[in-house]
Amino acid sequence: MIVRDAERGDIAPMMGIWNPQIRETSITFTTIEKTEAMLEDELAACAAEGRAFLVAEEAGAVIGLATWFAFRKGPGYAHSAEHTVVLAPQAQGRGAGRLLMRAIEDHARAAGVHVLVAGVTGENSRGIAFHRALGFDEVGRMPQVGRKFRRWMDLVLLQKIL
């Protein structure tokens, strides 16, 4: 298993990982599926802004992705970032997430990020446990701020000082 920079040729497999999770799970509040154009724009923005967009690959197949981005706008938040990590179901529990997160943390740290934030849906107990195992601390829970599948969901905020 390797972690490398995402490339244009990875867009279709990334959509194949991300979109079913958007459609079928509560790991994200969004209901808007990723398109080729959206991911092309995100890859270009990451390159222009010096941010990482990474994929985990095994046996030539993309099995996960991760990126980091501004936590909030404004100069006071310049050293805080949020991240996304998404794994194909067959990659979960096999170390791909840890590899991606280690690489994201290293890249963000090198770019001057001091705090990395995770926003996890309250229903995603595996995601919360994953972040805790990586040294993230739960710093807040916002009840019923998200809505998906006709129900209200909590947002759990976790952070790690890099």
C-alpha positions as a printed Julia matrix, in Angstrom:
162×3 Matrix{Float64}:
   0.0    0.0     0.0
   1.33   3.43   -0.94
   0.21   7.01   -0.42
   0.84   9.45   -3.24
  -0.4   12.73   -4.68
  -3.75  12.43   -6.43
  -3.69  12.87  -10.19
  -6.31  13.58  -12.81
  -6.46   9.88  -13.65
  -7.58   9.17  -10.08
 -10.79  11.19  -10.37
 -13.04   8.34  -11.52
 -11.92   5.96   -8.75
 -12.22   8.78   -6.18
 -15.79   9.39   -7.31
 -16.39   5.65   -7.04
 -15.3    5.73   -3.4
 -16.83   9.04   -2.33
 -20.21   9.13   -4.07
 -21.67   5.89   -2.66
 -20.78   7.14    0.82
 -22.47  10.47    0.1
 -25.57   8.67   -1.25
 -25.84   5.81    1.21
 -24.25   6.75    4.54
 -24.32   9.39    7.23
 -20.54   9.84    7.37
 -21.11  13.2     5.69
 -24.03  15.6     5.84
 -23.73  16.48    2.17
 -26.08  15.04   -0.4
 -24.25  16.59   -3.35
 -22.22  13.96   -5.16
 -18.74  14.76   -6.44
 -18.41  15.36  -10.16
 -15.38  15.16  -12.4
 -15.34  18.96  -12.7
 -15.56  19.42   -8.92
 -12.61  17.12   -8.31
 -10.58  18.67  -11.14
 -11.15  22.07   -9.52
 -10.19  20.74   -6.09
  -6.97  19.17   -7.39
  -6.08  22.46   -9.1
  -6.87  24.47   -5.96
  -4.73  22.18   -3.82
  -1.81  22.58   -6.22
  -2.2   26.36   -6.4
  -2.52  26.75   -2.62
   0.22  24.29   -1.66
  -2.21  21.85   -0.03
  -2.13  18.09   -0.33
  -4.72  15.9    -2.01
  -3.57  12.33   -1.56
  -4.71   8.85   -2.48
  -3.9    5.48   -0.99
  -3.23   2.87   -3.65
  -2.96  -0.88   -3.39
  -2.2   -3.24   -6.29
  -2.74  -0.34   -8.71
  -6.19   0.56   -7.36
  -7.15   3.71   -5.45
  -8.63   2.63   -2.11
  -8.79   5.94   -0.23
  -8.29   9.68   -0.4
  -7.51  12.53    1.93
  -7.04  16.28    1.75
  -6.86  19.29    4.05
  -8.26  22.8     3.66
  -8.86  26.02    5.59
 -10.85  25.52    8.78
 -12.42  28.97    8.58
 -11.79  32.08    6.55
  -9.82  35.0     7.9
  -6.21  35.57    8.9
  -6.8   34.6    12.52
  -7.45  31.01   11.41
  -4.48  30.79    9.03
  -2.81  28.09   11.12
  -5.88  25.88   11.58
  -7.09  23.41    8.97
  -9.79  20.8     8.54
  -9.38  17.53    6.73
 -11.3   14.85    4.88
 -10.39  11.19    4.72
 -12.55   8.69    2.83
 -11.86   4.98    2.36
 -13.35   2.36    0.12
 -15.25  -0.18    2.26
 -12.7   -2.92    1.5
  -9.88  -0.67    2.76
 -11.38   0.08    6.16
  -9.57  -1.4     9.13
  -6.44  -2.24    7.12
  -4.21   0.77    7.81
  -4.95   2.91    4.74
  -6.65   5.59    6.83
  -3.7    5.79    9.21
  -1.26   6.09    6.32
  -3.32   8.84    4.7
  -3.71  10.74    7.97
   0.0   10.52    8.77
   0.79  11.97    5.34
  -1.87  14.7     5.67
  -0.58  15.66    9.12
   3.02  15.8     7.87
   2.06  17.92    4.89
  -0.12  20.28    6.91
   2.56  20.65    9.58
   5.17  21.5     6.93
   2.77  24.13    5.56
   2.54  25.82    8.96
  -0.73  24.31   10.2
  -0.81  24.22   14.0
  -4.23  22.6    14.59
  -5.95  19.98   12.45
  -9.73  19.7    12.91
 -12.05  16.78   12.19
 -15.78  17.36   11.8
 -17.45  13.94   12.18
 -21.15  13.15   12.18
 -22.3   11.95   15.57
 -23.59   8.74   14.0
 -20.12   7.86   12.72
 -18.78   6.16   15.85
 -16.04   4.43   13.83
 -14.84   7.8    12.51
 -14.78   9.27   16.01
 -12.87   6.25   17.36
 -10.46   6.42   14.42
  -9.6   10.05   15.15
  -9.26   9.44   18.89
  -6.84   6.58   18.17
  -4.75   9.04   16.14
  -4.5   11.51   19.03
  -7.44  13.78   18.24
  -9.4   15.08   21.23
 -13.14  15.69   21.15
 -13.57  19.4    21.75
 -17.24  19.91   20.98
 -20.54  18.41   20.01
 -23.1   20.47   18.17
 -26.5   18.81   18.52
 -28.75  18.55   15.49
 -26.82  20.92   13.19
 -26.9   18.5    10.25
 -29.79  16.92    8.45
 -29.76  13.92    6.18
 -32.06  10.96    5.55
 -34.93  12.97    7.08
 -33.32  13.11   10.51
 -31.26  15.57   12.53
 -27.66  14.66   13.32
 -24.97  15.96   15.64
 -21.59  17.24   14.53
 -18.64  16.13   16.65
 -15.56  18.33   16.48
 -12.19  16.79   17.23
  -8.79  18.45   17.0
  -5.14  17.6    17.12
  -2.38  20.06   17.85
   0.36  19.25   15.38
